[in-house]
Amino acid sequence: MHIDFSGLFHQSSKDRSGEGGVNIPLDSSLWPVEWKTLFYKQYPRFKTITLGDARPRGDLSNLIRSRRSHRDFAGRPLNKARLGTLLKYACGTTSEEENGYHRAQPSGGGRYPLEVYPIIFVGGDGIPSGLYHYNIKEHGLDALWTRAFVKEDIAELFTYPWAQNASCALVITAVFERNQMKYGERGYRQILIEAGAIVQNIYLVATALGIKCCAIDGVREPEIERLLDIDGFSESAICSLVLG
Ligand SMILES: Cc1cc2nc3c(=O)[nH]c(=O)nc-3n(C[C@H](O)[C@H](O)[C@H](O)COP(=O)(O)O)c2cc1C
């Protein structure tokens, strides 16, 4: 028997209060403090590499028209400046007011459930190959594990052979509780929508910088989650891109 889990999920996460907003009081002074708290992961015991944030150039309509999924990577390293611009304008903090409340992407309820982990296959210019976490507060890379990647290592993470010629991957993970504590199961919808916004930002900024990129669903998620040291339940990899 086929069960349509997507339909079931959407039915069970519909707001039936008739009020919209899943019974969230309009008066935010009535909200519990954790609904107003911004949560983000930090790795204080690891070294953080500070990134630059030079503005990408390009006409928006041209960038939208010329954006493509590329799979013919040359494996050249992304330098620190370009990676900094990419992360800042895809998912970084764009306003210092209210503790970094505004970011490059919209976020359902301003809960910011997503974390981004760059995996650098080909190191260069102050960023050795290895595993990093994008530190939203410092606009830097928390260096979790410096290590070399050969093609076989990349093949253990991503199924498509062309990914082995990429110079880096960006893995987007979700910490579900940040949205679900406020919106219940409906929070999951917001999380995927926000990830899509980041993916499009990455494509557009990459296009402006002349970096090839492709979203990739061919991901061995248990291996990725083992590498990132996340349990796949409270925090799970939900979407990845490879770039070069
Ligand atoms: C969520 C998502 C996952 C994707 N996964 C893959 C993938 O696993 N392999 C692949 O070759 N392309 C993948 N793509 C890229 C699509 O194939 C591509 O966007 C589509 O063919 C349209 O081409 P364009 O992006 O060049 O306009 C993915 C795109 C999205 C949005």
The ligand as a Tripos MOL2 file, in Angstrom:
@<TRIPOS>MOLECULE
LIG
   31    33     1     0     0
SMALL
NO_CHARGES

@<TRIPOS>ATOM
      1 C1         16.9590   20.7430   -4.0930 C.3       1 LIG1
      2 C2         17.7270   20.4940   -5.3650 C.ar      1 LIG1
      3 C3         18.4510   19.3250   -5.5200 C.ar      1 LIG1
      4 C4         19.1910   19.0760   -6.6840 C.ar      1 LIG1
      5 N1         19.9080   17.9260   -6.7740 N.ar      1 LIG1
      6 C5         20.6140   17.6610   -7.8890 C.ar      1 LIG1
      7 C6         21.3670   16.4580   -8.0020 C.ar      1 LIG1
      8 O1         21.4000   15.6330   -7.0870 O.2       1 LIG1
      9 N2         22.0330   16.2200   -9.1530 N.ar      1 LIG1
     10 C7         22.0310   17.1130  -10.1840 C.ar      1 LIG1
     11 O2         22.6670   16.8450  -11.2110 O.2       1 LIG1
     12 N3         21.3490   18.2880  -10.1000 N.ar      1 LIG1
     13 C8         20.6420   18.5720   -8.9750 C.ar      1 LIG1
     14 N4         19.9390   19.7560   -8.8690 N.ar      1 LIG1
     15 C9         20.0000   20.7540   -9.9570 C.3       1 LIG1
     16 C10        18.7950   20.6280  -10.8760 C.3       1 LIG1
     17 O3         18.9250   19.4710  -11.6780 O.3       1 LIG1
     18 C11        18.7460   21.8910  -11.7330 C.3       1 LIG1
     19 O4         18.4820   23.0070  -10.8940 O.3       1 LIG1
     20 C12        17.6620   21.8070  -12.8090 C.3       1 LIG1
     21 O5         17.9580   20.7950  -13.7330 O.3       1 LIG1
     22 C13        17.5130   23.1250  -13.5640 C.3       1 LIG1
     23 O6         18.7370   23.5040  -14.1430 O.3       1 LIG1
     24 P1         19.4030   24.9410  -13.7990 P.3       1 LIG1
     25 O7         19.6130   25.0090  -12.2970 O.co2     1 LIG1
     26 O8         20.7290   24.9470  -14.5300 O.co2     1 LIG1
     27 O9         18.4810   25.9860  -14.2790 O.co2     1 LIG1
     28 C14        19.1910   20.0280   -7.7260 C.ar      1 LIG1
     29 C15        18.4440   21.1960   -7.5830 C.ar      1 LIG1
     30 C16        17.7250   21.4390   -6.4200 C.ar      1 LIG1
     31 C17        16.9550   22.7230   -6.2470 C.3       1 LIG1
@<TRIPOS>BOND
     1     1     2 1
     2     2     3 ar
     3     2    30 ar
     4     3     4 ar
     5     4     5 ar
     6     4    28 ar
     7     5     6 ar
     8     6     7 ar
     9     6    13 1
    10     7     8 2
    11     7     9 ar
    12     9    10 ar
    13    10    11 2
    14    10    12 ar
    15    12    13 ar
    16    13    14 ar
    17    14    15 1
    18    14    28 ar
    19    15    16 1
    20    16    17 1
    21    16    18 1
    22    18    19 1
    23    18    20 1
    24    20    21 1
    25    20    22 1
    26    22    23 1
    27    23    24 1
    28    24    25 2
    29    24    26 1
    30    24    27 1
    31    28    29 ar
    32    29    30 ar
    33    30    31 1
@<TRIPOS>SUBSTRUCTURE
     1 LIG1         1 GROUP 0 **** ****
